[in-house]
Amino acid sequence: MSIKADIMVIAPHTDDGEFGIAGTVAKWTQEGKTVVYVICTNGDKGTSDPAMNPAELVKIREKEQWEAARILGVKDVVFLGYPDQGLEDTAEFRKEIVRQIRAYRPYTVATTDPYRKYIWHRDHRITGQVVMDAVYPFARDHLAYPDLLAQGYQPHKVKEVLCWGTDDPNYWSDITETFEIKFKALCCHRSQVGSRDNRQLYEGLKARAADMAKGKGFALAEAFHRVEIWM
């Protein structure tokens, strides 16, 4: 792998990163940091259109994600291709996440919070859980997957994890200057948000960002649960 990343965003579906962390991603890339996306599912069930062919939807959503990535300055997008609504906490899935972490060697990994209470998309919960396990200890330990080691995927220690969609935020990112970029990137996902009133979507997203920023000294924010990894 020729690209080494400062940050890896691991999302269950296309558009999850734009909703959850795109304002912060835009800040990072403006600072010169390298960001890569890993999208776990192919999104083949993400439509209310009964005439939509699932295979065509996969192509549409991948194209939309690349458009959003270009707007945000994301350097690479990896599509793992698991079926939408079909993620499971398996050794195979965990191993694939470990492979990506060892390949790109990020300082920071960002993903969905697996511990959100009550209503939460199962793919989001499973993704967060598998990513946390992959980060520690599996990506770190050289004997965790000997076959990956034999293929040249050397162990890597991630230094921090940021979880979006959390009920327990302890870290806030100021996105006042990058909110417009976040919204523009989100609008690339026309298959997911194209049927919504654009102004209503904008105002709702901005109100949510303003609510996250309350008491933090800035206008708009994205909120995360941040975990530092010392081991």
Contacts in CASP RR format, 6 or more apart in sequence:
PFRMAT RR
TARGET T0000
AUTHOR 0000-0000-0000
METHOD contacts of the structure
MODEL  1
MSIKADIMVIAPHTDDGEFGIAGTVAKWTQEGKTVVYVICTNGDKGTSDP
AMNPAELVKIREKEQWEAARILGVKDVVFLGYPDQGLEDTAEFRKEIVRQ
IRAYRPYTVATTDPYRKYIWHRDHRITGQVVMDAVYPFARDHLAYPDLLA
QGYQPHKVKEVLCWGTDDPNYWSDITETFEIKFKALCCHRSQVGSRDNRQ
LYEGLKARAADMAKGKGFALAEAFHRVEIWM
1 103 0 8 1.000
1 104 0 8 1.000
3 34 0 8 1.000
3 36 0 8 1.000
3 75 0 8 1.000
3 76 0 8 1.000
3 104 0 8 1.000
4 34 0 8 1.000
4 104 0 8 1.000
4 105 0 8 1.000
5 34 0 8 1.000
5 35 0 8 1.000
5 36 0 8 1.000
5 75 0 8 1.000
5 76 0 8 1.000
5 104 0 8 1.000
5 105 0 8 1.000
5 106 0 8 1.000
6 28 0 8 1.000
6 33 0 8 1.000
6 34 0 8 1.000
6 35 0 8 1.000
6 106 0 8 1.000
6 107 0 8 1.000
6 108 0 8 1.000
7 25 0 8 1.000
7 28 0 8 1.000
7 33 0 8 1.000
7 34 0 8 1.000
7 35 0 8 1.000
7 36 0 8 1.000
7 106 0 8 1.000
7 107 0 8 1.000
7 108 0 8 1.000
7 109 0 8 1.000
7 110 0 8 1.000
8 35 0 8 1.000
8 36 0 8 1.000
8 37 0 8 1.000
8 38 0 8 1.000
8 100 0 8 1.000
8 101 0 8 1.000
8 104 0 8 1.000
8 106 0 8 1.000
8 108 0 8 1.000
8 109 0 8 1.000
8 110 0 8 1.000
9 17 0 8 1.000
9 21 0 8 1.000
9 25 0 8 1.000
9 35 0 8 1.000
9 36 0 8 1.000
9 37 0 8 1.000
9 38 0 8 1.000
9 74 0 8 1.000
9 109 0 8 1.000
9 110 0 8 1.000
9 111 0 8 1.000
10 37 0 8 1.000
10 38 0 8 1.000
10 40 0 8 1.000
10 97 0 8 1.000
10 100 0 8 1.000
10 109 0 8 1.000
10 110 0 8 1.000
10 111 0 8 1.000
10 127 0 8 1.000
10 128 0 8 1.000
10 131 0 8 1.000
11 17 0 8 1.000
11 37 0 8 1.000
11 38 0 8 1.000
11 39 0 8 1.000
11 40 0 8 1.000
11 111 0 8 1.000
11 112 0 8 1.000
11 127 0 8 1.000
12 39 0 8 1.000
12 40 0 8 1.000
12 41 0 8 1.000
12 87 0 8 1.000
12 112 0 8 1.000
12 121 0 8 1.000
12 123 0 8 1.000
12 124 0 8 1.000
12 126 0 8 1.000
12 127 0 8 1.000
13 39 0 8 1.000
13 40 0 8 1.000
13 41 0 8 1.000
13 43 0 8 1.000
13 46 0 8 1.000
13 61 0 8 1.000
13 84 0 8 1.000
13 123 0 8 1.000
14 39 0 8 1.000
14 43 0 8 1.000
14 61 0 8 1.000
14 62 0 8 1.000
14 64 0 8 1.000
14 65 0 8 1.000
14 68 0 8 1.000
14 189 0 8 1.000
14 192 0 8 1.000
15 61 0 8 1.000
15 64 0 8 1.000
15 65 0 8 1.000
15 68 0 8 1.000
15 186 0 8 1.000
15 189 0 8 1.000
15 192 0 8 1.000
15 193 0 8 1.000
16 112 0 8 1.000
16 124 0 8 1.000
17 25 0 8 1.000
17 37 0 8 1.000
17 164 0 8 1.000
18 68 0 8 1.000
18 182 0 8 1.000
18 185 0 8 1.000
18 186 0 8 1.000
18 188 0 8 1.000
18 189 0 8 1.000
19 186 0 8 1.000
19 205 0 8 1.000
20 164 0 8 1.000
20 165 0 8 1.000
20 222 0 8 1.000
21 110 0 8 1.000
21 162 0 8 1.000
21 164 0 8 1.000
21 222 0 8 1.000
21 224 0 8 1.000
22 68 0 8 1.000
22 72 0 8 1.000
22 181 0 8 1.000
22 182 0 8 1.000
22 185 0 8 1.000
22 186 0 8 1.000
23 72 0 8 1.000
23 173 0 8 1.000
23 175 0 8 1.000
23 178 0 8 1.000
23 179 0 8 1.000
23 181 0 8 1.000
23 182 0 8 1.000
23 222 0 8 1.000
24 110 0 8 1.000
24 162 0 8 1.000
24 173 0 8 1.000
24 175 0 8 1.000
24 178 0 8 1.000
24 222 0 8 1.000
25 35 0 8 1.000
25 72 0 8 1.000
25 73 0 8 1.000
25 74 0 8 1.000
26 72 0 8 1.000
26 73 0 8 1.000
26 175 0 8 1.000
26 178 0 8 1.000
26 181 0 8 1.000
26 182 0 8 1.000
26 185 0 8 1.000
27 173 0 8 1.000
27 174 0 8 1.000
27 175 0 8 1.000
27 177 0 8 1.000
27 178 0 8 1.000
28 35 0 8 1.000
29 35 0 8 1.000
29 72 0 8 1.000
29 73 0 8 1.000
29 74 0 8 1.000
30 178 0 8 1.000
34 75 0 8 1.000
35 72 0 8 1.000
35 73 0 8 1.000
35 74 0 8 1.000
35 75 0 8 1.000
36 74 0 8 1.000
36 75 0 8 1.000
36 76 0 8 1.000
36 77 0 8 1.000
36 78 0 8 1.000
36 104 0 8 1.000
36 106 0 8 1.000
37 65 0 8 1.000
37 69 0 8 1.000
37 74 0 8 1.000
37 76 0 8 1.000
37 77 0 8 1.000
37 78 0 8 1.000
38 77 0 8 1.000
38 78 0 8 1.000
38 80 0 8 1.000
38 97 0 8 1.000
38 100 0 8 1.000
39 65 0 8 1.000
39 77 0 8 1.000
39 78 0 8 1.000
39 79 0 8 1.000
39 80 0 8 1.000
39 81 0 8 1.000
40 80 0 8 1.000
40 81 0 8 1.000
40 82 0 8 1.000
40 87 0 8 1.000
40 93 0 8 1.000
40 123 0 8 1.000
40 127 0 8 1.000
41 80 0 8 1.000
41 81 0 8 1.000
41 82 0 8 1.000
41 83 0 8 1.000
41 84 0 8 1.000
41 85 0 8 1.000
41 86 0 8 1.000
41 87 0 8 1.000
41 123 0 8 1.000
42 58 0 8 1.000
42 61 0 8 1.000
42 62 0 8 1.000
42 79 0 8 1.000
42 81 0 8 1.000
42 82 0 8 1.000
42 83 0 8 1.000
42 84 0 8 1.000
43 57 0 8 1.000
43 58 0 8 1.000
43 61 0 8 1.000
43 84 0 8 1.000
44 54 0 8 1.000
44 55 0 8 1.000
44 57 0 8 1.000
44 58 0 8 1.000
44 83 0 8 1.000
44 84 0 8 1.000
45 54 0 8 1.000
45 83 0 8 1.000
45 84 0 8 1.000
45 85 0 8 1.000
46 57 0 8 1.000
46 61 0 8 1.000
46 84 0 8 1.000
46 191 0 8 1.000
46 192 0 8 1.000
47 57 0 8 1.000
47 191 0 8 1.000
48 195 0 8 1.000
57 191 0 8 1.000
60 191 0 8 1.000
61 189 0 8 1.000
61 191 0 8 1.000
61 192 0 8 1.000
62 79 0 8 1.000
64 188 0 8 1.000
64 189 0 8 1.000
64 190 0 8 1.000
64 191 0 8 1.000
64 192 0 8 1.000
65 77 0 8 1.000
65 79 0 8 1.000
65 188 0 8 1.000
65 189 0 8 1.000
66 77 0 8 1.000
67 188 0 8 1.000
68 74 0 8 1.000
68 185 0 8 1.000
68 186 0 8 1.000
68 188 0 8 1.000
68 189 0 8 1.000
69 77 0 8 1.000
69 185 0 8 1.000
71 181 0 8 1.000
71 184 0 8 1.000
71 185 0 8 1.000
71 188 0 8 1.000
72 181 0 8 1.000
72 185 0 8 1.000
76 104 0 8 1.000
78 100 0 8 1.000
80 96 0 8 1.000
82 93 0 8 1.000
84 123 0 8 1.000
85 122 0 8 1.000
85 123 0 8 1.000
86 122 0 8 1.000
86 123 0 8 1.000
87 93 0 8 1.000
87 122 0 8 1.000
87 123 0 8 1.000
87 126 0 8 1.000
87 127 0 8 1.000
87 130 0 8 1.000
88 126 0 8 1.000
89 126 0 8 1.000
89 129 0 8 1.000
89 130 0 8 1.000
89 133 0 8 1.000
93 126 0 8 1.000
93 130 0 8 1.000
94 130 0 8 1.000
94 133 0 8 1.000
94 134 0 8 1.000
94 138 0 8 1.000
95 138 0 8 1.000
95 145 0 8 1.000
95 148 0 8 1.000
97 130 0 8 1.000
97 131 0 8 1.000
97 134 0 8 1.000
97 139 0 8 1.000
98 134 0 8 1.000
98 138 0 8 1.000
98 139 0 8 1.000
98 144 0 8 1.000
98 145 0 8 1.000
98 148 0 8 1.000
98 153 0 8 1.000
99 148 0 8 1.000
99 153 0 8 1.000
101 109 0 8 1.000
101 134 0 8 1.000
101 135 0 8 1.000
101 139 0 8 1.000
101 156 0 8 1.000
101 158 0 8 1.000
102 139 0 8 1.000
102 148 0 8 1.000
102 153 0 8 1.000
102 154 0 8 1.000
102 155 0 8 1.000
102 156 0 8 1.000
103 153 0 8 1.000
105 156 0 8 1.000
106 158 0 8 1.000
107 158 0 8 1.000
107 159 0 8 1.000
107 160 0 8 1.000
108 158 0 8 1.000
108 159 0 8 1.000
108 160 0 8 1.000
108 161 0 8 1.000
108 162 0 8 1.000
109 131 0 8 1.000
109 135 0 8 1.000
109 158 0 8 1.000
109 160 0 8 1.000
109 161 0 8 1.000
109 162 0 8 1.000
110 161 0 8 1.000
110 162 0 8 1.000
110 163 0 8 1.000
110 164 0 8 1.000
110 224 0 8 1.000
111 127 0 8 1.000
111 128 0 8 1.000
111 131 0 8 1.000
111 132 0 8 1.000
111 161 0 8 1.000
111 162 0 8 1.000
111 163 0 8 1.000
111 164 0 8 1.000
112 124 0 8 1.000
112 125 0 8 1.000
112 127 0 8 1.000
112 128 0 8 1.000
112 163 0 8 1.000
112 164 0 8 1.000
112 165 0 8 1.000
113 128 0 8 1.000
113 163 0 8 1.000
113 164 0 8 1.000
113 165 0 8 1.000
113 166 0 8 1.000
113 167 0 8 1.000
113 168 0 8 1.000
113 225 0 8 1.000
114 124 0 8 1.000
114 125 0 8 1.000
114 126 0 8 1.000
114 127 0 8 1.000
114 128 0 8 1.000
114 129 0 8 1.000
114 131 0 8 1.000
114 132 0 8 1.000
114 163 0 8 1.000
115 166 0 8 1.000
115 167 0 8 1.000
115 168 0 8 1.000
116 124 0 8 1.000
116 125 0 8 1.000
116 165 0 8 1.000
116 166 0 8 1.000
116 167 0 8 1.000
117 167 0 8 1.000
128 163 0 8 1.000
131 161 0 8 1.000
132 161 0 8 1.000
135 158 0 8 1.000
135 161 0 8 1.000
135 229 0 8 1.000
136 158 0 8 1.000
136 229 0 8 1.000
136 231 0 8 1.000
137 144 0 8 1.000
137 231 0 8 1.000
138 144 0 8 1.000
138 145 0 8 1.000
139 155 0 8 1.000
139 156 0 8 1.000
139 157 0 8 1.000
139 158 0 8 1.000
140 155 0 8 1.000
140 156 0 8 1.000
140 157 0 8 1.000
140 158 0 8 1.000
140 231 0 8 1.000
141 155 0 8 1.000
142 149 0 8 1.000
142 154 0 8 1.000
142 155 0 8 1.000
143 149 0 8 1.000
144 155 0 8 1.000
145 153 0 8 1.000
149 155 0 8 1.000
157 229 0 8 1.000
158 229 0 8 1.000
159 228 0 8 1.000
159 229 0 8 1.000
160 226 0 8 1.000
160 227 0 8 1.000
160 228 0 8 1.000
160 229 0 8 1.000
161 226 0 8 1.000
161 227 0 8 1.000
161 229 0 8 1.000
162 171 0 8 1.000
162 224 0 8 1.000
162 225 0 8 1.000
162 226 0 8 1.000
163 224 0 8 1.000
163 225 0 8 1.000
163 226 0 8 1.000
163 227 0 8 1.000
164 222 0 8 1.000
164 223 0 8 1.000
164 224 0 8 1.000
165 223 0 8 1.000
165 224 0 8 1.000
166 223 0 8 1.000
166 224 0 8 1.000
166 225 0 8 1.000
168 225 0 8 1.000
169 212 0 8 1.000
169 223 0 8 1.000
169 224 0 8 1.000
169 225 0 8 1.000
170 224 0 8 1.000
170 225 0 8 1.000
170 226 0 8 1.000
171 223 0 8 1.000
171 224 0 8 1.000
171 225 0 8 1.000
171 226 0 8 1.000
172 212 0 8 1.000
172 213 0 8 1.000
172 216 0 8 1.000
172 221 0 8 1.000
172 222 0 8 1.000
172 223 0 8 1.000
172 224 0 8 1.000
173 221 0 8 1.000
173 222 0 8 1.000
173 223 0 8 1.000
173 224 0 8 1.000
174 213 0 8 1.000
174 216 0 8 1.000
174 218 0 8 1.000
174 220 0 8 1.000
174 221 0 8 1.000
175 182 0 8 1.000
175 209 0 8 1.000
175 220 0 8 1.000
175 221 0 8 1.000
175 222 0 8 1.000
176 213 0 8 1.000
176 218 0 8 1.000
176 219 0 8 1.000
176 220 0 8 1.000
179 206 0 8 1.000
179 209 0 8 1.000
179 220 0 8 1.000
182 205 0 8 1.000
183 201 0 8 1.000
183 202 0 8 1.000
183 205 0 8 1.000
183 206 0 8 1.000
186 193 0 8 1.000
186 201 0 8 1.000
186 205 0 8 1.000
187 193 0 8 1.000
187 194 0 8 1.000
187 198 0 8 1.000
187 201 0 8 1.000
193 201 0 8 1.000
206 220 0 8 1.000
209 220 0 8 1.000
209 221 0 8 1.000
209 222 0 8 1.000
210 219 0 8 1.000
210 220 0 8 1.000
212 220 0 8 1.000
212 221 0 8 1.000
212 222 0 8 1.000
212 223 0 8 1.000
213 219 0 8 1.000
213 220 0 8 1.000
213 221 0 8 1.000
END
